[in-house]
Amino acid sequence: MINGGESALRIRNTEARDFKGIGDLCRRVYPETPPWSPEQLDSHRRVFPDGQFVGVVGEDERVVGMSSSLVIHWDSYDMFDSWDVFTANGLLTNHDPVRGHTLYGNEVIVDPALQGHGLGHQLLGAQKDLAQRQQLRRMRGGARLRDYHSHARRMTAPDYVVAVVHGQIVDHTLTFHLHEQFHIMAVVPHYLSDDSETMGYAALVEWLNPDTVQPAHYRERPTRFLHRDVVARDHPGR
């Protein structure tokens, strides 16, 4: 429970008064990485306010979680592009609501002291609800391979991801996304710079909007990083 009950936790759109709390949250989650700056957060709200969320608790609405997203025209990108490319260096000024059909999730963070209380699930749920309201085809994002550094000496990043998919290894970020019904499209090197935990690697993950999905969208998925049960269901005959 959080502060006496789940009802004390609220998910809402980010406001300017949350910027300091988001910065403090970033320092707790990524102590070695500069936090989101007020200039970046202000840009997020200016270009796509509906895509920015915080989780807050208490009467003072302390920020304990945050997520951010934008809409992109996927065909304008390569799936192996970096986080900087997908987010316009963190400013989200490439938000494209006219041509875009993909919600790109560029951040989901939860206070380390509150992990395991369902806050990450609720933040992702808010993003999925947004994708459905806007009738977008899907949601994609780069899931950090957070625990890869512990296995890098004995396996490649793609082999590590396959092991995570089949439950042989737990990766605290990627396993969470798999539990949230995301599927892996590719392993992306150099997605993040100066990230010692991931050694730069992330998995491109995808959630398909059940309101707009077509059979072809499943067939377009590469099967290497899909669990064998999903392959049997969505790719019969393979």
LINKA-V251155 format. One record per pair of residues at least 24 apart in sequence whose ideal C-beta (glycine too) atoms are under 10 Angstrom apart, sorted by the first residue. I is the first residue (numbers start at 0). GAP is how many residues later the second one is. Records with the same first field share a line. If there is no record, write none. Layout:
I: GAP  GAP
This chain:
0: 116
1: 53  55  56  62  109  111  112  115  116  117
2: 54  55  56  59  61  111
3: 53  54
5: 111  112  113  116
7: 48  49  50  51
8: 46  47  48  49  55  56  105  108  109  110  113
9: 44  45  46  47  48  51  112
10: 42  43  44  45  54  56  108  111  112  114  115  118
11: 40  41  42  43  44  49  114
12: 32  36  37  38  39  40  41  113  117
13: 27  30  31  35  37  38  39  40  42  49  52  53  54
14: 26  30  34  37  39  41  46
15: 25  26  29
16: 44  46
17: 27  34  35  36  38  43  44  45  48
18: 26  44
19: 43
20: 33  35  39  40  41  42  43  45
21: 30  32  41  43  44  46  85  87
22: 40
23: 38  39  87
24: 29  30  37  38  39  40  41  84  85  86  87
25: 37  40  81  83
27: 36  81  82  83  84  85
28: 36  37  80  81  82  83  86
29: 79  165  167
31: 162  163  164  165
32: 159  161  162
33: 56
35: 30  32  54  71  73
36: 53  54
38: 51  52
39: 28  47  49  50  51  52
40: 25  27  49  50  51
41: 49
42: 45  47  48  49  50  52
43: 24  25  26  43  46  47  48  49  51  62  63
44: 47
45: 45  46  47  49
46: 24  41  44  45  46  47  48  49  50
47: 44  45  47  48  49  55  82
49: 47  76  80  83  84
50: 41  44  46  52  53  54  55  75  76  79  80  83
51: 40  55  74
52: 54  55  69  70  71  72  73  74  77
53: 69  72
54: 54  55  56  59  62  63  64  65  67  68  71
56: 54  57  60  62
61: 49
62: 46  48
63: 45  46  47  48  49  50  53  55
64: 43  44  45  46  49  50  52  54  55  57  58
65: 41  42  43  44  45  57
66: 38  39  40  41  42  43  52  53  55  56  57  58  59  60  74
67: 24  36  37  38  39  40  41  55  59
68: 26  33  34  35  36  37  38  39  57  58  61  62  70  71  72
69: 24  25  26  27  30  32  33  34  35  36
70: 24  25  26  27  28  29  30  31  32  33  59  60  63  65
71: 24  25  27  28  29  30  31  32  34  68
72: 24  25  26  27  28  29
73: 25  26  27  28  30  63  64  66
74: 24  25  26  27
75: 24
76: 25  27  63
77: 108  110
78: 61  63  106  107  109  125  127  143
79: 106  107  108  109  110  111  124
80: 61  107  109  110  123
81: 60  106  107  108  109  110  111  118  120
82: 24  58  59  61  105  107  108  109  110  112  119
83: 106  107  108  109
84: 106
85: 54  55  56  105  118
86: 55
96: 37  39
99: 34  36  37
100: 30  33  34  35  36  37  108  111
101: 29  34  35  36  37  38  39  104  107
102: 24  25  27  28  29  31  33  34  35  36  37  38  104  106
103: 34  35  36  37  38
104: 26  34  35  36  37  38  72  77  100  102
105: 35  36
106: 34
107: 33  35  65  68  69  72
109: 66
114: 57  61
119: 53  56  57  59  60
120: 55  58  59
123: 52  53  56  57  58  83
124: 55
126: 80
127: 52  53  79  81  82
130: 76  77  78  80  81
131: 77  78  79  80
132: 78
133: 75
134: 74  76  77
135: 73  75  76
136: 69  71  72  74  75  76  77  80
137: 44  68  69  70  71  74  75  79
138: 43  66  67  68  69  70
139: 42  45  64  65  66  67  68
140: 36  41  61  62  63  64  65  66
141: 31  44  46  49  50  56  59  60  61  62  63
142: 28  30  31  32  33  34  35  37  39  41  45  48  55  58  59  60  61  62
143: 27  28  29  30  33  47  48  51  53  54  56  57  58  59
144: 26  27  28  29  42  43  46  47  50  52  53  54  55  56  57  58
145: 25  26  27  28  29  30  49  51  52  55  56
146: 24  25  26  27  28  50  51
147: 25  26  39  47  49  50  51  52  53  54  55
148: 46  47  48  49  50  52
149: 47
151: 46  47  49
155: 31  45
156: 30  31  32  41  42  43  44  45  46
157: 26  28  29  31  43  45  66  67
158: 28
159: 27  41  43
160: 25  26  40  41  42  63  64
161: 25  62  63  64  65
163: 39  61
164: 38  59  60  61  62  63  65
165: 61  62
166: 60
170: 27  32
171: 25
172: 24  25  29  30  32
173: 28  29  31
176: 26  28  29  30
177: 25  27  47  49
179: 25  27
180: 24  25  26  27  29
181: 24  25  26
182: 24  25  35  38  39  42  43  44  47  51
183: 37  38  40  41  42  43
184: 35  36  37  39  40  41
185: 36  38  39
186: 37  38
